[in-house]
Amino acid sequence: MSLIVKVGKMGKKMLKKFMPEEKHHVSYTRRIERVKTGERVVAMTFDDGPMDLPSSPDKFGGKSLTDLLLDTLKEYDALGTFDVVGDTSENYPDVAGKPGQADWGGVRYDHYPDINQDERGGVVHNPRLVRRIIDESHQVTNHGYRHVLFGKKPFVYGKRNHFSSLDQVLEDLNRLHNLLKKEYGYEMTMSRPPHYVDKIEGGFSSYDAYDQMGYLYMAAAFDGAGWLPIHHGSAQESLRAEVEAMVAPMKKALEEDPNALAGQIIFQKDGYNMSRRTPVAFGLGKQLELLKSYGYRVVTVEKLMEYSPFADVGAEEPGFEKLAALQKTRGIVYSDNRLRLDSPMTWGELAMLLAPRQEAIARRVQRIRETGAYQHANWGAMDWCAEQGILKYAMDPDGAVTSLPSEFFTPTKGFTRRQVYEAFQG
């Protein structure tokens, strides 16, 4: 494994131990990693394609990697979610980084499928592959037109250029969204930020961008490891180790608990790893065979969410159908995709239930633009409710509402979210 990847993984684990636990708020955009279901069903996602270059090493007669992945999925009656890019050929001038390192394909920007081979990757250059993905009922999601970082990521990508405003991020996302809609009649509904960088300059984040796009944030709970470079002797030995790294953790998890992957999203890559190999070409079939042997169905993320749109509430929950319908139009779910039904309802959360979505989003964005600073996730909804005379409020620095509601709506102190949602009639 490349040194920078090892150090990065270790650093991330250490930071989690010492950093305060991330605070989650009711949000229109939710980070989807898994859903709650007792069914043995998973979703498989593939980043950075489509790719019109063969596998590496090429053992399949020159067939493109994306075609190979689609053939493998079809063989196992599986559906995938392809998190595509538009075109990285605008990301120059640039030079390649060191082989095996995170910047292997470009120091200033990413280039797919490889530096100086941009014309072989992305939606713009591969209409046949895009049409095949759609025609075979796979899902397409937005990984950014140019795959440019939304903001800074100094440790791994200290020299990497990034967008400098929410408007630039939205322009890039809309460019790819509109391309799919115009050329293929396909409407994307989810996105994954390049390299999971969320912070955007000016007090914004990827959640603000996705609020405006009407997207859900597609993440993953299980690393399929098809992107992972491992240096272990010869190139052939390294490839074998990389394929084993795809299969062994999945096999171990299922042996310990056959339901371990139920409802999870699995991360894969439709492209080269940092050592310009494609273990996914050789390991995907092994993973699908293993999942099949345990009775799993492999579906799109969109289909996975039909089992439940929530991480902590499944179809067996009383009132599930009402909650599933309510979350489509109102802010009731936390940013980590949990409902937390038995926790007390805050005034801010009540405002998210009552306020029109577009009003709440627009007001908060305008407030951030005016102040240049982050505003609580419920600020726009609270502002609308105050203007309507529904709730009077004040917020402390942590976002807790400190005032009492007006006469128009007076919830009893201590109401749980479950109780409020059960009583809400729309």
RAMO-V176133 format. One record per residue. N is the residue number from 1. PHI is phi as a letter, one per 30 degrees, with the letter a starting at -180 (999 if undefined). D_CENTER is the distance of its C-alpha to the mean C-alpha in whole Angstrom. Layout:
n:N phi:PHI d_center:D_CENTER
n:N phi:PHI d_center:D_CENTER
This chain:
n:1 phi:999 d_center:24
n:2 phi:d d_center:24
n:3 phi:e d_center:25
n:4 phi:d d_center:23
n:5 phi:d d_center:20
n:6 phi:e d_center:22
n:7 phi:d d_center:23
n:8 phi:d d_center:20
n:9 phi:d d_center:19
n:10 phi:d d_center:22
n:11 phi:d d_center:21
n:12 phi:d d_center:18
n:13 phi:d d_center:20
n:14 phi:d d_center:23
n:15 phi:d d_center:21
n:16 phi:d d_center:20
n:17 phi:d d_center:23
n:18 phi:c d_center:25
n:19 phi:d d_center:22
n:20 phi:d d_center:23
n:21 phi:e d_center:20
n:22 phi:d d_center:17
n:23 phi:d d_center:18
n:24 phi:c d_center:16
n:25 phi:b d_center:17
n:26 phi:e d_center:17
n:27 phi:b d_center:15
n:28 phi:d d_center:14
n:29 phi:d d_center:11
n:30 phi:b d_center:9
n:31 phi:d d_center:6
n:32 phi:c d_center:6
n:33 phi:c d_center:7
n:34 phi:a d_center:11
n:35 phi:b d_center:13
n:36 phi:d d_center:17
n:37 phi:a d_center:19
n:38 phi:d d_center:22
n:39 phi:d d_center:22
n:40 phi:d d_center:21
n:41 phi:b d_center:18
n:42 phi:b d_center:15
n:43 phi:c d_center:12
n:44 phi:c d_center:12
n:45 phi:c d_center:10
n:46 phi:b d_center:11
n:47 phi:d d_center:10
n:48 phi:i d_center:13
n:49 phi:c d_center:15
n:50 phi:d d_center:18
n:51 phi:b d_center:20
n:52 phi:c d_center:24
n:53 phi:c d_center:25
n:54 phi:d d_center:27
n:55 phi:d d_center:25
n:56 phi:b d_center:27
n:57 phi:d d_center:29
n:58 phi:d d_center:30
n:59 phi:c d_center:31
n:60 phi:b d_center:31
n:61 phi:i d_center:33
n:62 phi:i d_center:31
n:63 phi:d d_center:28
n:64 phi:d d_center:25
n:65 phi:e d_center:22
n:66 phi:d d_center:20
n:67 phi:e d_center:23
n:68 phi:d d_center:24
n:69 phi:d d_center:20
n:70 phi:d d_center:21
n:71 phi:d d_center:25
n:72 phi:d d_center:23
n:73 phi:d d_center:21
n:74 phi:d d_center:24
n:75 phi:e d_center:26
n:76 phi:c d_center:25
n:77 phi:h d_center:24
n:78 phi:c d_center:20
n:79 phi:c d_center:17
n:80 phi:c d_center:14
n:81 phi:c d_center:11
n:82 phi:c d_center:12
n:83 phi:c d_center:9
n:84 phi:c d_center:12
n:85 phi:c d_center:14
n:86 phi:d d_center:17
n:87 phi:a d_center:20
n:88 phi:c d_center:20
n:89 phi:d d_center:24
n:90 phi:d d_center:24
n:91 phi:d d_center:23
n:92 phi:b d_center:26
n:93 phi:d d_center:29
n:94 phi:a d_center:27
n:95 phi:b d_center:28
n:96 phi:d d_center:27
n:97 phi:d d_center:26
n:98 phi:d d_center:28
n:99 phi:e d_center:27
n:100 phi:i d_center:25
n:101 phi:c d_center:23
n:102 phi:d d_center:20
n:103 phi:c d_center:22
n:104 phi:e d_center:23
n:105 phi:c d_center:22
n:106 phi:l d_center:23
n:107 phi:d d_center:24
n:108 phi:d d_center:23
n:109 phi:b d_center:20
n:110 phi:d d_center:18
n:111 phi:b d_center:20
n:112 phi:b d_center:19
n:113 phi:d d_center:20
n:114 phi:a d_center:23
n:115 phi:d d_center:25
n:116 phi:i d_center:28
n:117 phi:b d_center:26
n:118 phi:e d_center:24
n:119 phi:d d_center:26
n:120 phi:c d_center:24
n:121 phi:b d_center:21
n:122 phi:i d_center:18
n:123 phi:d d_center:19
n:124 phi:e d_center:22
n:125 phi:c d_center:24
n:126 phi:b d_center:23
n:127 phi:d d_center:24
n:128 phi:d d_center:25
n:129 phi:d d_center:22
n:130 phi:d d_center:20
n:131 phi:d d_center:23
n:132 phi:d d_center:23
n:133 phi:e d_center:19
n:134 phi:d d_center:20
n:135 phi:d d_center:23
n:136 phi:c d_center:22
n:137 phi:i d_center:20
n:138 phi:d d_center:16
n:139 phi:c d_center:13
n:140 phi:c d_center:12
n:141 phi:b d_center:9
n:142 phi:c d_center:9
n:143 phi:c d_center:9
n:144 phi:j d_center:12
n:145 phi:e d_center:15
n:146 phi:c d_center:17
n:147 phi:h d_center:14
n:148 phi:c d_center:15
n:149 phi:e d_center:14
n:150 phi:d d_center:14
n:151 phi:a d_center:16
n:152 phi:d d_center:18
n:153 phi:b d_center:17
n:154 phi:d d_center:21
n:155 phi:d d_center:21
n:156 phi:d d_center:20
n:157 phi:b d_center:20
n:158 phi:d d_center:23
n:159 phi:c d_center:24
n:160 phi:d d_center:21
n:161 phi:d d_center:21
n:162 phi:b d_center:19
n:163 phi:d d_center:18
n:164 phi:c d_center:21
n:165 phi:a d_center:20
n:166 phi:d d_center:18
n:167 phi:d d_center:20
n:168 phi:d d_center:19
n:169 phi:d d_center:15
n:170 phi:d d_center:16
n:171 phi:d d_center:19
n:172 phi:d d_center:16
n:173 phi:d d_center:14
n:174 phi:d d_center:17
n:175 phi:d d_center:18
n:176 phi:d d_center:16
n:177 phi:e d_center:16
n:178 phi:d d_center:19
n:179 phi:d d_center:20
n:180 phi:d d_center:18
n:181 phi:d d_center:20
n:182 phi:d d_center:23
n:183 phi:d d_center:24
n:184 phi:b d_center:22
n:185 phi:i d_center:22
n:186 phi:c d_center:19
n:187 phi:c d_center:17
n:188 phi:d d_center:13
n:189 phi:b d_center:11
n:190 phi:b d_center:7
n:191 phi:a d_center:5
n:192 phi:b d_center:4
n:193 phi:d d_center:7
n:194 phi:e d_center:9
n:195 phi:h d_center:10
n:196 phi:h d_center:8
n:197 phi:d d_center:11
n:198 phi:c d_center:10
n:199 phi:d d_center:14
n:200 phi:c d_center:16
n:201 phi:e d_center:20
n:202 phi:j d_center:22
n:203 phi:j d_center:20
n:204 phi:c d_center:17
n:205 phi:b d_center:13
n:206 phi:e d_center:10
n:207 phi:d d_center:11
n:208 phi:d d_center:14
n:209 phi:d d_center:13
n:210 phi:d d_center:10
n:211 phi:e d_center:13
n:212 phi:d d_center:16
n:213 phi:d d_center:14
n:214 phi:i d_center:14
n:215 phi:c d_center:10
n:216 phi:c d_center:7
n:217 phi:d d_center:4
n:218 phi:d d_center:2
n:219 phi:c d_center:3
n:220 phi:a d_center:7
n:221 phi:c d_center:10
n:222 phi:b d_center:12
n:223 phi:d d_center:13
n:224 phi:d d_center:15
n:225 phi:i d_center:16
n:226 phi:d d_center:17
n:227 phi:c d_center:16
n:228 phi:d d_center:19
n:229 phi:d d_center:22
n:230 phi:b d_center:25
n:231 phi:c d_center:28
n:232 phi:b d_center:31
n:233 phi:i d_center:34
n:234 phi:d d_center:34
n:235 phi:d d_center:32
n:236 phi:d d_center:32
n:237 phi:d d_center:32
n:238 phi:d d_center:29
n:239 phi:d d_center:27
n:240 phi:d d_center:29
n:241 phi:d d_center:27
n:242 phi:d d_center:24
n:243 phi:d d_center:24
n:244 phi:d d_center:25
n:245 phi:d d_center:22
n:246 phi:d d_center:20
n:247 phi:c d_center:23
n:248 phi:e d_center:24
n:249 phi:d d_center:22
n:250 phi:d d_center:21
n:251 phi:d d_center:24
n:252 phi:d d_center:25
n:253 phi:d d_center:23
n:254 phi:d d_center:24
n:255 phi:d d_center:27
n:256 phi:d d_center:27
n:257 phi:a d_center:26
n:258 phi:e d_center:25
n:259 phi:c d_center:23
n:260 phi:e d_center:21
n:261 phi:c d_center:18
n:262 phi:e d_center:18
n:263 phi:i d_center:15
n:264 phi:c d_center:13
n:265 phi:c d_center:10
n:266 phi:c d_center:11
n:267 phi:c d_center:10
n:268 phi:b d_center:12
n:269 phi:b d_center:13
n:270 phi:c d_center:16
n:271 phi:l d_center:18
n:272 phi:d d_center:20
n:273 phi:d d_center:20
n:274 phi:d d_center:21
n:275 phi:c d_center:25
n:276 phi:h d_center:24
n:277 phi:c d_center:24
n:278 phi:b d_center:22
n:279 phi:e d_center:22
n:280 phi:d d_center:20
n:281 phi:d d_center:23
n:282 phi:c d_center:25
n:283 phi:c d_center:23
n:284 phi:d d_center:20
n:285 phi:d d_center:24
n:286 phi:d d_center:25
n:287 phi:d d_center:21
n:288 phi:d d_center:22
n:289 phi:d d_center:25
n:290 phi:d d_center:25
n:291 phi:d d_center:22
n:292 phi:d d_center:25
n:293 phi:d d_center:28
n:294 phi:c d_center:26
n:295 phi:i d_center:26
n:296 phi:d d_center:22
n:297 phi:c d_center:21
n:298 phi:c d_center:18
n:299 phi:b d_center:16
n:300 phi:d d_center:13
n:301 phi:d d_center:10
n:302 phi:e d_center:12
n:303 phi:d d_center:15
n:304 phi:e d_center:14
n:305 phi:d d_center:13
n:306 phi:d d_center:17
n:307 phi:d d_center:18
n:308 phi:a d_center:17
n:309 phi:d d_center:14
n:310 phi:c d_center:15
n:311 phi:d d_center:14
n:312 phi:b d_center:18
n:313 phi:b d_center:20
n:314 phi:c d_center:21
n:315 phi:d d_center:23
n:316 phi:d d_center:26
n:317 phi:d d_center:26
n:318 phi:e d_center:29
n:319 phi:i d_center:27
n:320 phi:e d_center:24
n:321 phi:d d_center:25
n:322 phi:d d_center:25
n:323 phi:d d_center:22
n:324 phi:d d_center:20
n:325 phi:d d_center:22
n:326 phi:d d_center:22
n:327 phi:d d_center:18
n:328 phi:d d_center:18
n:329 phi:b d_center:20
n:330 phi:b d_center:21
n:331 phi:d d_center:19
n:332 phi:b d_center:19
n:333 phi:c d_center:16
n:334 phi:d d_center:15
n:335 phi:d d_center:12
n:336 phi:c d_center:11
n:337 phi:i d_center:12
n:338 phi:c d_center:15
n:339 phi:d d_center:19
n:340 phi:h d_center:21
n:341 phi:d d_center:24
n:342 phi:c d_center:27
n:343 phi:c d_center:26
n:344 phi:d d_center:28
n:345 phi:d d_center:27
n:346 phi:c d_center:27
n:347 phi:d d_center:29
n:348 phi:d d_center:25
n:349 phi:d d_center:24
n:350 phi:d d_center:27
n:351 phi:d d_center:26
n:352 phi:d d_center:23
n:353 phi:d d_center:24
n:354 phi:c d_center:27
n:355 phi:d d_center:26
n:356 phi:d d_center:25
n:357 phi:e d_center:21
n:358 phi:d d_center:22
n:359 phi:d d_center:25
n:360 phi:d d_center:23
n:361 phi:d d_center:20
n:362 phi:d d_center:23
n:363 phi:d d_center:25
n:364 phi:d d_center:23
n:365 phi:d d_center:22
n:366 phi:d d_center:25
n:367 phi:d d_center:26
n:368 phi:d d_center:24
n:369 phi:d d_center:25
n:370 phi:d d_center:29
n:371 phi:c d_center:28
n:372 phi:i d_center:26
n:373 phi:b d_center:25
n:374 phi:e d_center:22
n:375 phi:b d_center:23
n:376 phi:e d_center:22
n:377 phi:e d_center:19
n:378 phi:c d_center:22
n:379 phi:d d_center:24
n:380 phi:d d_center:24
n:381 phi:d d_center:25
n:382 phi:d d_center:27
n:383 phi:d d_center:29
n:384 phi:d d_center:29
n:385 phi:d d_center:31
n:386 phi:d d_center:33
n:387 phi:d d_center:34
n:388 phi:d d_center:35
n:389 phi:i d_center:37
n:390 phi:d d_center:35
n:391 phi:b d_center:34
n:392 phi:c d_center:35
n:393 phi:a d_center:33
n:394 phi:b d_center:33
n:395 phi:b d_center:30
n:396 phi:d d_center:31
n:397 phi:e d_center:29
n:398 phi:d d_center:26
n:399 phi:j d_center:25
n:400 phi:d d_center:28
n:401 phi:d d_center:30
n:402 phi:c d_center:34
n:403 phi:c d_center:36
n:404 phi:c d_center:37
n:405 phi:d d_center:36
n:406 phi:d d_center:39
n:407 phi:d d_center:41
n:408 phi:d d_center:39
n:409 phi:b d_center:36
n:410 phi:b d_center:37
n:411 phi:d d_center:35
n:412 phi:d d_center:37
n:413 phi:e d_center:36
n:414 phi:j d_center:34
n:415 phi:e d_center:32
n:416 phi:d d_center:29
n:417 phi:d d_center:26
n:418 phi:e d_center:27
n:419 phi:d d_center:31
n:420 phi:d d_center:29
n:421 phi:d d_center:27
n:422 phi:d d_center:30
n:423 phi:d d_center:32
n:424 phi:d d_center:30
n:425 phi:c d_center:31
n:426 phi:i d_center:29
